[in-house]
């Protein structure tokens, strides 16, 4: 059971790293992704009654993506292509 939970956490960290990578690459290439992110932020910030639950969930999600994504990408680059070493370090 403990091994299953560790594997799921590792998969979650890899998904966060992939999301962070795709999101950061999206800022360099297509402009419609940037415009969509700005329009979502504008619509949430100008809405009259946005519940605190939405803001809290957005902040928690973004902080988890940044925390796990940056650490996982750093470990991926330090592993230098050794996937077994990378999987054990996560």
N, C-alpha and C positions, 0 to 999 in steps of 0.2 A: 504494500500500500504506500509506503514511504517513497519507494522508487518511482511509482506512478505519479505521485505528487511532484517529485523533483523533475520528472520528465515533462510534465505539463507546465511547470514554471519555466523550464528552459525553452519550451516551444513558445510560451507567451513572450519571453524576452526576445526571441528571434523575430517574432511578429512585430514587436515594438520597434526593433532595429530596422526591419524592412520598411515599416511605415514611415519612420523618420527619414530613411534614405530616399524613399520615393517622394516624400513631401519636400525635402530639401532640393532634390533634383528638379522637382516641379517648379521651384522658384527661378531656376536658371533657364529652362526651355520654354514651355508654353505659358502664354500670358493669361489664358482663360482660367487656369487654376488659381493664379494670383487674384484675378478679379472675383472669382467665386468666393475665395476666403475673405476678401475684403467686404463683399456684399453680405455674407453671413454675419460678420462682425458688426457691420453697420445696422443690419436689421435687428440684431439682438440688443445692440446698445441704444437704439432709438425706440424700441418697443416700450410701451408704458408699463405693462405689468408682466415682467419676466420673473418667474419664481426663482427664489434663491437656489432651489434644487437644480435648476438647469445650469446656473453659473457654477455651483459647487461641483457638479458632475463634470463639466467642461474643464475646470481647473484641475481636478483630480486626474482626469484622463490625460490631459496634456502633460502634467507633471510626471505621471507614470511612463508615458511614451518617451519623454526627454530623459528621465532617469535611467530606465532600462535600455533605451535605445543607444544612448551615448556610451554607456558602459559595455554593452554587447558589441557595438561596432569597434570600440577600442580593443577589446579582447580578440575580435576577429582579425584585426590588422596585426596585433602582436603575435598571433598564432602562425602567421606567414604561410597560409595554405594547408597547415596540418589540421585537418578537420577533427580528428580524434582528440588532439590537444585542446582545440577550441571547445568541443562538446564537454570535455572534462572540466574546463575552467569556468564555464558559465555558472 
